[in-house]
Amino acid sequence: MLFEVLDSLDAATTGRSLRLISQFAMPEDVCRGVNESDACHRQGLANLARSSLSRDNVFGDNTVGQLAGQTLVL
């Protein structure tokens, strides 16, 4: 999941003062559940089947410990 950090609500709505763009990993079962829960997300199931964190261009070269630290615990 990609996220952005901005200075204020005004900055968020105008696209100014971006402080940080980053991302964190979501557990596969959570991603699958979101994609299965709503028809507008069904294409996400096909995308999920073609990808994995181990093949991801951001997370793929991380150690098991690094990946654990970057994955949300829900």
C-alpha positions as semicolon CSV with decimal commas, in nm:
position;residue;x (nm);y (nm);z (nm)
1;M;0,000;0,000;0,000
2;L;0,138;0,336;-0,104
3;F;0,087;0,635;0,120
4;E;0,181;1,003;0,127
5;V;0,255;1,232;0,421
6;L;0,162;1,599;0,383
7;D;0,169;1,903;0,611
8;S;-0,205;1,965;0,630
9;L;-0,547;1,883;0,489
10;D;-0,510;2,181;0,257
11;A;-0,180;2,041;0,128
12;A;-0,346;1,704;0,075
13;T;-0,632;1,851;-0,128
14;T;-0,412;2,081;-0,337
15;G;-0,117;1,844;-0,383
16;R;0,134;2,083;-0,225
17;S;0,398;2,029;0,044
18;L;0,445;1,657;0,001
19;R;0,680;1,542;0,277
20;L;0,708;1,168;0,215
21;I;0,591;0,894;-0,018
22;S;0,637;0,542;0,111
23;Q;0,467;0,206;0,123
24;F;0,413;-0,091;0,345
25;A;0,322;-0,451;0,274
26;M;-0,020;-0,596;0,343
27;P;-0,064;-0,961;0,445
28;E;-0,179;-1,167;0,147
29;D;-0,490;-1,294;0,326
30;V;-0,599;-0,933;0,393
31;C;-0,546;-0,838;0,027
32;R;-0,741;-1,143;-0,085
33;G;-1,026;-1,061;0,153
34;V;-1,054;-0,703;0,027
35;N;-1,054;-0,816;-0,335
36;E;-1,316;-1,083;-0,268
37;S;-1,542;-0,854;-0,065
38;D;-1,640;-0,610;-0,338
39;A;-1,702;-0,664;-0,709
40;C;-1,515;-0,344;-0,797
41;H;-1,196;-0,504;-0,660
42;R;-1,226;-0,844;-0,834
43;Q;-0,954;-0,762;-1,089
44;G;-0,725;-0,735;-0,789
45;L;-0,752;-1,114;-0,743
46;A;-0,592;-1,168;-1,083
47;N;-0,323;-0,914;-0,999
48;L;-0,262;-1,082;-0,663
49;A;-0,227;-1,421;-0,832
50;R;0,044;-1,282;-1,064
51;S;0,244;-1,111;-0,792
52;S;0,399;-1,178;-0,456
53;L;0,608;-0,986;-0,208
54;S;0,907;-1,201;-0,300
55;R;0,881;-1,079;-0,663
56;D;0,790;-0,719;-0,578
57;N;1,041;-0,456;-0,696
58;V;1,037;-0,287;-0,353
59;F;1,005;-0,577;-0,111
60;G;1,157;-0,863;-0,314
61;D;1,516;-0,824;-0,196
62;N;1,433;-0,785;0,174
63;T;1,525;-1,041;0,437
64;V;1,246;-1,225;0,619
65;G;1,300;-0,994;0,918
66;Q;1,291;-0,677;0,708
67;L;0,973;-0,789;0,535
68;A;0,812;-0,869;0,871
69;G;0,895;-0,519;0,989
70;Q;0,735;-0,365;0,679
71;T;0,415;-0,573;0,690
72;L;0,115;-0,444;0,881
73;V;-0,009;-0,662;1,165
74;L;-0,386;-0,650;1,184
